[in-house]
Amino acid sequence: MAKTMEPRELIDSAVVDPNGNKLGKVGTVYLADATHQPEWITVKTGLFGTKESFVPLSGAHTDRDGVHVRVDKDSVSDAPRIDADGHLSPEESAQLYRHYGLPVPRTSPDGRMPAGDGRTGDGRTGGGRTGDSGRTGERQQAKGKSGMDAKGSMTRSEERLDVGTEQVETGHVRLRKYVVTEEQQVTVPVRHEEVRIEREPITGTGGEAEIGEAEQDVVLHAEKPVVRKETVPVERARLRTESVTEDQTVSGKVRKEQFEVTDDEGKHRR
């Protein structure tokens, strides 16, 4: 459900483009001098929100997830860099309108904003003159030049770091196998046959004996090592990732407002 845009509620709201991309957070709201309605916002972009880009609120609406604008992320990234110092000059305003392809509004002397092509009576492109400031096309911040609200109180604001994480690719790890040759020594028991003469005495005198030559042939055997190779699976390996959490310290500069009370003589008071 869309809500009515209130300047103070826009501060720090998320800004979303038509494609659903989050552009950043609202830093400052700028009001039109003639209507005092929100006309521009600055969007904090970059690391720690250190950059601010002007985004038009023409056709924008607010929802639960933030401010939905009608310009895309690329247009905001390429927008002219203008200091968000509290004022927009006529030239700066016209430059932004041209960048976003929007007609430049003009105002009449009584502060109304009639329909037209965005050109003043003398043919120059820019905003009209306000009733009391005398500055052409000047914009004021949502909190007003004095910084006071209707009850006479002053709001002090400060920036805070909004730190998150994002996943990035840090490198590649590969698992491969390769072949190496190494020398192995294995001790194997082997047997062999040896000849031994067995002598047996003959007792008695029976029988006859002849004297002559004779021989006996015995075959000897021995074992020898035989080496054979076979390939067998011994191990499996695979790569997997695991998350390891560690603490890292980040830093960024933030601004904050301070209260100071002085009297007519310039003396500080508590």
C-alpha positions as CSV (number, residue, x, y, z in Angstrom):
1,M,0.0,0.0,0.0
2,A,1.5,3.3,-1.1
3,K,1.8,6.1,1.5
4,T,1.8,9.9,1.3
5,M,5.4,11.3,1.1
6,E,6.5,13.1,4.3
7,P,9.9,14.7,4.1
8,R,11.0,13.6,7.6
9,E,9.9,10.0,7.0
10,L,12.0,9.8,3.8
11,I,15.3,10.2,5.6
12,D,17.3,6.9,5.6
13,S,14.6,5.1,3.6
14,A,15.7,2.7,1.0
15,V,15.5,3.9,-2.6
16,V,14.3,1.3,-5.2
17,D,14.4,1.7,-9.0
18,P,11.7,0.4,-11.4
19,N,13.6,-2.9,-11.8
20,G,13.6,-3.6,-8.1
21,N,17.3,-2.7,-7.6
22,K,18.2,-1.0,-4.3
23,L,20.0,2.2,-5.1
24,G,21.0,3.2,-1.5
25,K,19.4,5.2,1.3
26,V,17.9,8.7,1.3
27,G,20.4,11.2,2.7
28,T,18.7,14.6,2.2
29,V,15.3,15.7,1.0
30,Y,15.0,18.9,-1.0
31,L,11.8,20.9,-1.2
32,A,10.6,23.1,-4.1
33,D,10.5,26.8,-3.0
34,A,7.1,27.4,-4.6
35,T,5.2,24.3,-3.3
36,H,7.3,23.2,-0.3
37,Q,6.8,19.7,-1.5
38,P,9.6,17.1,-1.8
39,E,11.2,17.5,-5.3
40,W,14.6,15.9,-5.0
41,I,16.4,13.4,-2.7
42,T,20.0,12.6,-2.4
43,V,20.8,8.9,-2.4
44,K,23.8,7.6,-0.4
45,T,25.8,5.2,-2.7
46,G,29.3,3.7,-2.7
47,L,31.2,2.1,0.2
48,F,29.8,3.2,3.5
49,G,27.4,5.6,1.7
50,T,30.2,8.2,1.0
51,K,28.7,9.4,-2.3
52,E,25.4,11.2,-2.8
53,S,23.5,11.4,-6.1
54,F,20.5,13.5,-6.8
55,V,17.3,11.6,-7.7
56,P,14.0,13.2,-8.8
57,L,10.8,12.4,-6.9
58,S,8.7,13.1,-10.0
59,G,6.3,10.1,-10.2
60,A,7.8,8.4,-7.1
61,H,5.9,6.8,-4.3
62,T,6.7,5.3,-0.9
63,D,5.9,1.7,0.1
64,R,6.9,-0.6,2.9
65,D,10.2,-1.4,1.4
66,G,11.2,2.2,0.7
67,V,10.9,4.9,-1.9
68,H,10.1,3.7,-5.4
69,V,11.5,6.2,-8.0
70,R,11.0,6.2,-11.8
71,V,14.7,6.4,-12.8
72,D,16.9,3.4,-13.1
73,K,20.2,2.5,-11.4
74,D,22.4,3.4,-14.4
75,S,20.9,6.9,-14.7
76,V,21.6,7.5,-11.0
77,S,25.1,6.3,-11.3
78,D,25.8,8.6,-14.3
79,A,24.0,11.6,-12.7
80,P,26.0,14.9,-12.5
81,R,28.0,15.2,-9.3
82,I,26.6,18.1,-7.4
83,D,27.5,18.9,-3.8
84,A,24.6,18.3,-1.4
85,D,25.2,21.6,0.5
86,G,21.6,22.6,1.1
87,H,20.9,24.6,-2.2
88,L,20.6,23.9,-5.8
89,S,21.4,26.7,-8.2
90,P,19.2,27.2,-11.3
91,E,22.0,25.8,-13.5
92,E,22.4,22.7,-11.3
93,S,18.7,22.1,-11.2
94,A,18.4,22.4,-15.0
95,Q,21.4,20.2,-15.5
96,L,19.8,17.4,-13.4
97,Y,16.4,17.8,-15.2
98,R,18.1,17.4,-18.5
99,H,20.1,14.4,-17.4
100,Y,17.0,12.5,-16.4
101,G,15.0,13.7,-19.4
102,L,12.4,15.6,-17.4
103,P,10.8,19.0,-18.2
104,V,12.2,21.9,-16.1
105,P,9.3,23.3,-14.0
106,R,8.8,27.0,-13.7
107,T,7.0,29.2,-11.1
108,S,4.9,32.4,-11.4
109,P,5.6,35.4,-9.3
110,D,2.9,34.4,-6.8
111,G,4.5,31.0,-6.2
112,R,2.2,28.9,-8.2
113,M,3.6,26.2,-10.6
114,P,1.6,26.5,-13.9
115,A,1.8,23.8,-16.6
116,G,4.3,24.5,-19.3
117,D,7.5,23.4,-21.0
118,G,9.7,24.5,-18.2
119,R,10.9,27.7,-19.8
120,T,10.7,31.2,-18.1
121,G,9.3,34.2,-19.9
122,D,12.7,35.4,-21.2
123,G,13.4,32.0,-22.8
124,R,15.9,30.8,-20.2
125,T,15.6,27.3,-18.8
126,G,15.3,27.2,-15.0
127,G,13.0,27.6,-12.0
128,G,10.9,30.7,-11.2
129,R,11.6,33.3,-8.5
130,T,10.3,32.7,-5.0
131,G,8.3,35.3,-3.2
132,D,10.7,36.3,-0.5
133,S,14.1,34.7,-1.0
134,G,15.0,36.4,-4.2
135,R,17.0,33.4,-5.4
136,T,16.1,31.7,-8.7
137,G,15.5,27.9,-8.6
138,E,16.8,27.6,-5.0
139,R,15.9,24.5,-3.1
140,Q,15.8,24.1,0.7
141,Q,16.3,21.0,2.8
142,A,13.3,19.3,4.5
143,K,14.4,20.5,7.9
144,G,14.3,24.2,6.8
145,K,17.1,26.8,6.8
146,S,16.8,27.4,10.5
147,G,16.6,23.7,11.4
148,M,13.6,24.5,13.7
149,D,10.3,22.7,13.7
150,A,6.9,24.0,14.5
151,K,7.4,23.5,18.2
152,G,10.6,25.4,18.3
153,S,12.8,22.4,19.0
154,M,16.0,21.5,17.1
155,T,16.8,18.0,16.0
156,R,20.4,16.8,16.1
157,S,21.3,14.2,13.5
158,E,24.4,12.0,13.0
159,E,25.6,9.5,10.5
160,R,26.1,5.9,11.4
161,L,28.0,3.1,9.6
162,D,25.8,0.5,8.0
163,V,28.2,-2.4,7.4
164,G,27.2,-5.5,5.6
165,T,28.8,-8.3,3.7
166,E,28.8,-9.5,0.1
167,Q,30.2,-12.7,-1.4
168,V,33.0,-12.2,-3.9
169,E,35.2,-14.6,-5.9
170,T,38.7,-14.9,-4.4
171,G,40.3,-17.6,-6.5
172,H,40.3,-21.1,-7.9
173,V,41.6,-24.4,-6.4
174,R,42.2,-27.4,-8.6
175,L,42.7,-31.1,-7.6
176,R,44.7,-33.2,-10.1
177,K,46.8,-36.4,-9.9
178,Y,50.1,-37.1,-11.5
179,V,52.5,-40.1,-11.8
180,V,55.9,-40.4,-9.9
181,T,58.3,-43.3,-9.9
182,E,60.0,-44.5,-6.7
183,E,62.3,-47.4,-5.8
184,Q,60.9,-50.0,-3.4
185,Q,62.7,-52.8,-1.7
186,V,60.9,-55.9,-0.4
187,T,62.6,-58.9,1.4
188,V,61.3,-62.3,0.1
189,P,62.5,-65.6,1.7
190,V,63.7,-68.1,-1.1
191,R,64.8,-71.7,-0.8
192,H,67.5,-73.7,-2.6
193,E,68.7,-77.3,-2.5
194,E,72.2,-78.3,-1.4
195,V,74.0,-81.7,-1.6
196,R,74.9,-83.6,1.5
197,I,76.7,-86.9,1.6
198,E,75.2,-89.4,3.9
199,R,77.5,-92.2,5.0
200,E,76.3,-95.5,6.5
201,P,78.7,-98.2,7.7
202,I,78.2,-101.8,6.5
203,T,78.5,-104.4,9.1
204,G,79.2,-108.1,8.5
205,T,81.3,-109.9,6.0
206,G,78.6,-111.3,3.8
207,G,78.4,-110.4,0.1
208,E,81.0,-109.7,-2.5
209,A,82.3,-106.3,-3.5
210,E,83.9,-105.1,-6.7
211,I,86.4,-102.4,-7.1
212,G,85.6,-99.9,-9.9
213,E,84.3,-96.5,-10.9
214,A,80.7,-95.3,-10.5
215,E,78.8,-92.0,-10.5
216,Q,75.4,-90.6,-9.4
217,D,73.7,-87.5,-10.8
218,V,71.4,-85.4,-8.6
219,V,69.4,-82.3,-9.9
220,L,69.5,-79.3,-7.6
221,H,66.6,-76.8,-7.3
222,A,66.4,-73.3,-6.0
223,E,63.7,-70.5,-5.8
224,K,64.2,-67.1,-7.2
225,P,62.2,-63.9,-6.7
226,V,59.7,-63.0,-9.4
227,V,58.4,-59.5,-9.5
228,R,55.0,-58.8,-11.0
229,K,53.0,-55.5,-10.8
230,E,49.3,-54.9,-10.5
231,T,47.3,-51.6,-10.2
232,V,44.9,-51.4,-7.3
233,P,42.8,-48.5,-6.0
234,V,44.1,-47.2,-2.7
235,E,42.4,-43.8,-2.0
236,R,39.7,-41.4,-3.1
237,A,39.9,-37.6,-2.9
238,R,37.5,-34.8,-3.7
239,L,37.4,-31.0,-3.2
240,R,34.8,-29.4,-1.0
241,T,34.4,-25.9,0.5
242,E,33.6,-25.0,4.1
243,S,32.8,-21.7,5.7
244,V,35.2,-20.2,8.1
245,T,34.2,-17.1,10.1
246,E,36.8,-14.6,11.2
247,D,36.5,-11.0,12.5
248,Q,37.6,-8.1,10.3
249,T,37.7,-4.5,11.3
250,V,36.4,-1.9,8.9
251,S,36.4,1.9,9.3
252,G,34.7,4.9,7.7
253,K,34.2,8.5,8.4
254,V,30.8,9.7,9.7
255,R,29.5,13.1,10.4
256,K,27.4,14.2,13.3
257,E,25.9,17.4,14.5
258,Q,26.6,19.0,17.9
259,F,24.7,21.5,19.9
260,E,26.3,24.8,20.9
261,V,24.7,27.6,22.9
262,T,26.1,31.1,22.9
263,D,24.8,34.4,24.2
264,D,24.9,37.9,22.5
265,E,28.5,38.3,23.6
266,G,29.6,35.1,22.0
267,K,30.1,33.3,25.3
268,H,29.4,29.6,25.5
269,R,26.6,28.5,27.8
270,R,25.7,25.1,29.0
